[in-house]
Amino acid sequence: MVADWIITLLSRLLAAGHSAQINDLIEYTIGPQLRTLDLAPPLGRAIEVLTSSQESDMIFDKLVDTARNYIMARRTQIDEMVDQRSRWWIPRTINRRIATAIVDGTIDLLRRLRQRDSEARVQFRATVASLANDLMTSTELRDKLQRLKNVLLDDAVVKGWITSVWDKLAHGLVQQLSDPGSNAHSTIQSGMLALARSMREDPFICARIDAIIEHLVIELLQWRSEIGLVIAEVVRNWDARTVSDRLELVLGSDLQYIRINGTVVGALVGCGIYLLSSAVA
């Protein structure tokens, strides 16, 4: 039930995101926040965290292997590109040697980067670590990144690209959410089930939930007088129609039975009073 509620809410939000008014609202509310946001320290910290684990070495090795395989599979295309960009009077044999030297040099560099303890790998890691440190400490680099960010935010082409990407992404997500058999449905449902199991079985999560509830109760108790005054003031300003609507919303079908019972009891009491008054008279 919770998963269905979340899916419905996400579908409505994504559908509303196609509206021009929503896009303008996002631009005028989030845009100023992005302009004042200092991206350099969190970006530097993210680079530091991502490149300091053993998993980052495996990902880097995979990227290097992919780049090397890509270049090796396109030797012929590189030869043709060098030949097309060369001077007309340079022999084709020389162009082929130049292309071969470029490809072999690039592959050799990638091979050395692939070796964990090679000088090229150590220098590359040192360069990345220096960049991360500069992003977190250098005022000059921070100012350059800030100016670049503002230039991109002001560029009409970038704005159009962001809007186009968001529209396509939102449209695809809406289609996914509207299909009960899609991966989005199963992912949200399995996520809710996993969260429910953790809330029920994990002692740490249960303790955290209890602590949050206790904290909320303590905070509410501190403001109980003010909350009572606000509720009393709101109820005091209700008219008879509003009170009736609120009672009907809360009580539902039970309110009809209350009305019927009140009518029947009132009629019986009225008849009783009338009969007693007639008998006494």
Secondary structure, DSSP 4 states (H G I P E B T S, - for coil): -HHHHHHHHHHHHHHHTTSHHHHHHHHHHHHHHHHH---HHHHHHHHHHHTSSHHHHHHHHHHHHHHHHHHHHTHHHHHHHHHHHS-TTS-HHHHHHHHHHHHHHHHHHHHHHHSTTSHHHHHHHHHHHHHHHHHHH-HHHHHHHHHHHHHHHH-HHHHHHHHHHHHHHHHHHHHHHH-TTSHHHHHHHHHHHHHHHHHHH-HHHHHHHHHHHHHHHHHHHHTHHHHHHHHHHHHHT--HHHHHHHHHHHHTTHHHHHHHHHHHHHHHHHHHHHHHHHHH-
